[in-house]
Amino acid sequence: MKTKNNFLGLSGAGFMMHFVRADALWYWTGTAMVAAYGFLESVFSGQLFALVAKLANQTAGIWQHTVFVLCLLLFIILLTGTGEILFTKAAAQVDFHLRDELGRRMARIPLKHWYQKHSGECMTIFGKDSDTASEIYKVHIPVLISLILQAAGGLIVLVIASPLYACYAFVWGVCYLWIGMFSRTRWRTHSAKQRQFAADSASTFTDLLSGFPVIRMYESIRGKLLGKHRDEVEQSFAAGRQIARISTQNRGLWQLGYTLSYSGTFFVGLLLVYAGNIDLSNMLALWPVAMGVAFAITQLGFFVSELQPVMAATDRVRELFETPPEQSGNRSDIPDKTPLISFAQVNFSYQDDIFALNDCSFCIYEGEKVALVGESGSGKSTVVKLMMNLYAADKGEVRFCGVSVGDYRMDVLRSQFGYVPQSPHILSAPLIENISVVADAPHEHIINMAKAACVDEFTDSLGDGYDTYVTENTLSGGQRQRIGIARALVKSARVLVLDEITAALDGQTEADIYRGIADCAAGRTMIMITHRLSAAAMADRILVFSQGKVAEEGTHSELMLKNGLYTQLWAMHEA
Amino acid sequence: MKTHPQQNTGALRYLLRYVGERRLAAGIVLSTFLQTVRGTLLMIAVQNATNRLLSGGSVWGAMALMLAAMLIAVPIASMREYFNQSYELILQKKLQLGLTAHIAKLPLAWYESAKQGDALSTYTADVELLGRWMGRQVPNALFTIFQFILVFFYSLTQNIWLTLIVFPALVGLPPLILRAAEPMKKLSRQARAAAGQALDKAQELLRDPEFVKTYCLENKFTQRVADALDAKRRAERKSGIYAGLVKAVTVVSSFLPGFIAVAAGILFLRRGLITAGFLIAFAQLSIQTFGSLLVSISGFFSATNRVSASATRIYELISQPAERTTGHTAPVDSQTAIELKHVSFSYPDGTQVLSDVSLKIGTGQIAALAGRSGSGKSTLFKLIMGFYPAASGEVLVFGRDVRDWDLGSLRALMAPVFQEPALFAAEIRENIGWAADDASDEQIMQAVTEAELSEFISSLPRGLHTPLSEKGVNLSGGQRQRMGIARMLLKDAPVLLFDEPTSALDSVTESRLAQVFERVRHGKTAVTIAHRLATIRNADIIYVLEQGRIVQTGTHNELIDQDGVYRSLYIEQHEGGSLA
């Protein structure tokens, strides 16, 4: 819990308020105009009561007073109406600004950070938490200003009319102010818990959805996952109960504050009348104002407490904003140096304890077809990710054309690679869009590349061919892989990286795809991760990975002569 | 389920019945009612005090009444807050638990057609909105309605004529406000749709950040989010002018009753028909009560509008027909593990996947399905697992038609290994151990060892307690597959189903696993889908599928001698893919 140097636990408010800069002038103008309503209303009611008293006593000046009251009403209507327009527009602007920034920040979070967070949790932050956090400028700041205006405006009126009355209202308000603040720390703690457990349960819900077939086949996994979800919901509920208890208590105290403000100011007003300090009709006009002052000041304390759940949400939004974004260099030209890619004594681990590369060194030259082979978990996929600077090496240097990958501007470096992962991501969108999304290319080109990747072998079996709406769940592994390949071909990058692309494909389709790739990407550098050694054997050079480093390298025949790891793999393969 | 709602309110009613908690709901009504009663008491007290004051009498009695009326508000307000909040919390809890439990019972067909993002936003946003509506907006609306009625009757007892003059004006006002708010409805609907869209687009950004980054789609995707947000902004800004109008009308309406009361009251007062005290109390209450009445009634209408859309979405999800839970629980024929008789099947969208497939796999046999991508092998598995019913023909498992089986008992007999093992954000121990009820550490370690994972796990400082990321993205593809295999081993079922279990494994690990399968398979039935024909060479029987039909049957040696699909598949593979 970040509560150091945190005045009343409200430091997050300042953070949220800087989004208001998007439309500061109109936001503050509108807010002030709307917020003035509370104060003006109390003045207006007072004037109305005074008018009634005058009427009852047949005092002089009734007409003038009536006209004044009417003008006041007109003024209030115009002011609040216009204020509301300005405020609504400005708030919409600020809302846009907040979410847009948040989206852009999310897109730039380094992968290493990503995988420590659950996507369900990120969605909760983008949706629920930022909704709650935005209440600060949409609800709470206007309330605060309205309270301040009511207190300050009322005090000015009272000081002029009856300093004693003003004094009472002010002192009473300040005395009660503290009561509202008592629960603020507890409120914050429980709110933070409630939100965390709610995000956890959303994550488990996501797990349940994405593992659906497995859950249906493994009854006990279903039971355990539902149990985990139940625990999280119950914990969130328990924190909610604590909050309900606090707010029940607070509600009572609030009502007490209101009661005492209401009757206290009435009582003191009467005393002042008896003491001859003010006359009765004045007292009736001032009473609502005095009550407004006393009540507004007591409210400030409750305001601080009620802001705590919003602050708990703000903390979560803020944490995402404060995650350092991916580091990008600024070099945008690529020197004409060889080798194309080089690794020098690179160490890397995904988490503190899952090591992936250990003193890994190798080179890849322009135009080469290189196969990466080796046991699963030996670091083949990892080196590819480091090349594209998806992750930064913990130690050692990864270079592209002689320059450290971290020095390039991110998009410049990544545009050099056409990467096909093991299970390509499918957007919930028409199939064609799933391919065309990666580059602005003419339709014809996209269709040609899709053909080269054998995508059209299965489009016929889909309802609407290329226009069929597809999702992650509707396509088979092999179909997804072909879409991934089509994407890489459409991108037509300098280096083609294929990570186990044909694992879910039969031999015929595999051969067709390789033919397609050869046609479309002739002469380009190609890095191929594979377990099918028959495919690897065709490569110009083979890097054999073992335990996070390159154990052997050479052509197929060279490696076979070495009688090492590769020969062993082949023996198994042939068996 | 039981009732099918004709319209949105039907869904709302269904969900409120679903949540139940009648006592809490009654508590909300009661405490709200008490609060309005005490509001009326206060009005009487203020009236008395003012009258005494204006006539110069003693006000202390009236003051005491006033204080009493205000002090009883303290426990009442607390009580009201308690009931409101408790109901909101319980509603959210029950719906979230209910939704999740229900989704876990839905058929695979739902999963394959549903958008995950929609289900998630129903689970989070819609449930929250509904809870807030029940816990806040409804009690507030109740409050104003009660207050309206009480004040009306009290005023009648005090002065019929003044009441009859003021109240008709009140009745006319809510329609006026609603009228002014009418254009806002469409805009707020637009804004809400755009907000949903933005969430959806953000999810695209979040689901696979690696894809976004490798294709430099950050700008493109954030721009899509921004476009949706912009639509929301435009709708909201456009609604500003109406918001201002509504505000102005609301201010007028909240003062108008007081004004009319005062204007009419003057006449009554001059004739001595009412007291000035009553007039002040009445005017004050008119402003306080009716102003807020009008505001909350119009707010309530727009909130209800919004909430009924959420309720419909929750209802649709929670009333999706679940998979059947009836059927026989025991096998009939223990000799034939799996038998298909003239089975045809096509997916709901009409694509024919299997036609007239017949096969028979005896208990203890090793069978394999071979064929090109898209030949119907995986679909056949789904039929055996009871995920889809055959369109015609029979699918028999241990002699009983899948349609007659209790699906839970049927699936308990099978341990499948999927292409993607679906790993969760939990420890490795949980990810594997959950596959069996109460698996001990020894059992888990044994499964881990047999799945060739022990070397990897012992290299981790936290061993089995290492947490995995969502979907196990911090593992390699081969490690993930072996996790799935460890699960299968732990489940220890009589029928093993392998859908490409080793596609991401190197040949060393693969052959080691083949030995493990050989061992664990003892006495069990195994069915394997494989593209790498080498892995199914030892199968007792191989069925070769082509476009949804079985075109060849036999052992590896028999099939390789025939001039057919199997041989050409085999030859293609042994030549390998050729790099240009």
Interface residues (C-beta under 8 A of the other chain):
Chain A: V34 Y37 F44 S45 L48 F49 L51 V52 A53 L55 A56 N57 L73 I76 I77 L78 T80 G81 T82 G83 E84 I85 L86 F87 T88 K89 A91 A92 Q93 D95 F96 R99 D100 G103 R104 M106 A107 R108 I109 L111 W114 Y115 Q116 H118 S119 G120 C122 M123 T124 F126 G127 K128 A198 S201 A202 S203 T204 F205 T206 D207 L208 L209 S210 G211 F212 P213 V214 I215 R216 M217 Y218 E219 S220 I221 R222 G223 K224 L225 L226 K228 H229 R230 V233 E234 S236 F237 G240 R241 I243 A244 S247 T248 Q249 R251 G252 W254 Q255 L256 Y258 T259 Y262 S263 F266 F267 L270 V273 L280 L284 E326 Y350 Q351 D352 D353 I354 F355 K369 V373 G374 E375 S376 G377 S381 K385 M388 L390 M410 D411 R414 S415 F417 Y419 P421 Q422 S423 P424 H425 L427 S428 V437 V438 E457 F458 S461 L462 G463 T471 E472 N473 T474 S476 G477 G478 Q479 R487 K491 E500 T502 A503 A504 L505 D506 G507 Q508 T509 E510 A511 I513 Y514 R515 I517 A518 D519 A522 M526 M528 H531 R532 L533 S534 A535 A537 M538 A539 Q568 L569 W570 M572 H573 A575
Chain B: A49 T50 L53 L54 V59 M63 M66 L67 M70 L71 A73 V74 P75 I76 A77 S78 M79 R80 E81 Y82 Q85 S86 L89 I90 Q92 K93 Q96 L97 T100 A101 I103 A104 L108 Y111 E112 S113 A114 K115 Q116 G117 A119 L120 S121 Y123 T124 A125 E128 A198 L199 A202 Q203 E204 L205 L206 R207 D208 P209 E210 F211 V212 K213 T214 Y215 C216 L217 E218 K220 F221 T222 V225 A226 L229 D230 K232 R233 E236 R237 S239 G240 I241 A243 G244 L245 V246 K247 A248 V251 V252 F255 G258 F259 V262 G265 I266 L269 R270 A276 L279 I280 A283 Q284 I287 D349 G350 T351 G371 R372 S373 G374 S378 M385 F387 G408 R411 A412 M414 A415 P416 F418 Q419 E420 P421 A422 L423 F424 A425 A426 E430 W434 A435 A436 D437 F456 S459 L460 P461 R462 T466 S469 E470 K471 V473 N474 L475 S476 G477 G478 Q479 Q481 R482 R487 K491 E500 S503 A504 L505 D506 S507 V508 T509 E510 S511 H531 R532 A534 S568 L569 E572 Q573 H574 E575 G576 G577 S578 L579 A580
